[in-house]
Amino acid sequence: MKPLLFILIAYLLGSIQTGLWIGQFIYHKNIRLLGSGNTGTTNTFRILGVKAGVVTLLVDLLKGTLSTLLPIWFGVTGVSALFIGFFAIVGHTFPIYAKFKGGKAVATSAGVLLAYSLPFFTYLLVVFLICLFLTSMISFSSIAIAVIACLSVIILPVFQFLLPRYDMLLILMIFAMATIVLIRHRDNMKRIKNKTENTLPIGLNLTKQKRPTK
């Protein structure tokens, strides 16, 4: 029963729609109807500004981190904390509080990995920032780290020392996280291919996207 309780807690924590709620209760804006229509960090930055975006980023990270750490702190055994933390990602993507229409799970996935392995999280963060500088796109950088995380646990064993444990469950969890991120970025992939993806006013924009963020 204890693992099931923490899986439920993880899902409910993940279901917290920070950007959507900040928009509705503080800015009186429904970000589902603005920008990309997504309720995650990037669209919150774009529509509500830096303060709201930073708060959303931190809370979405914390959802994943707490969901992974809580079962460790309470001595849950028999089920991996990484597996329990994954349900925060499910909650973020399919939130019960918001008609099961949530965000793209990048920040919450990062929060899970932050709790599970700080070295692996740091490695992926560096890759993310490099991609962001080269492309000026949060979406491309998110897609890139999803793919690289999978490659790192399968094809590049040199990076396995960054992980506290290496087994089939870890591989499956990384692939599950990456799959959710990639599926949620399908529209972004189409825009990147058509060179119409939103970009940040920083970096090199090497792919020459035509439509900068406003």
Phi, psi and omega in degrees: 000325184298313177301320179297322178298316182285333172295318178296317179299316180299316180297317181292322175297315180297331182288347178299121183259082188303305183298319180297315183289320176300316179298317184288315190267338181252315184259353180055043177229142176259103185291349174293338182259004185230153179062230180281347183083359180278150183263008184272192188297313186299312181291329176295315175304314186293320187267319188257347177105179188295314183300310180296322180295318180295315178300316179298316178301312183295316180293318180295323173298313183297325179303314180290319182295311180297318182298330180274325183280326184305313179296332176290313181298325183264011173068035177290130180238161177090343179225133180296139176298328177296320178296317179294316179301329180302331181287343171291324177293318176299317179296319179296321183282322181233072187284132179292334182280349187225043175058031175064025177240100186240207185267197187261359167074012182291308183295320180292321174299318178299321178297322177297314181291327177300317179288325185281319182204102178300318179299317181293319176301314181297318178301313180291326177296318178297316178299317179301313183293323177296314178297321179296319178295319183287324188249342184065018184238122174294320181298311179300318181295322178294317177298318182298315182288333175296316180291315183293326177299318178295314180299324184292330181267353181244302189268335186246077184298345179299335182271357183293339178293345179283350186251139181291338181207140180236112179205179183296326179298316178303312180301315180297319180294318178297316179294323179294315178300312182298320180298317178298314180299315182293318179297319181288347180255019182301316180294323178297320179299319179296318180291323177298315179299322180274000180061040178234016182286148175296140178234161173270155180280036177222163175085185190265343182047054186298333181275359175057052174294146190266346188239099180287158177295138177261000000 
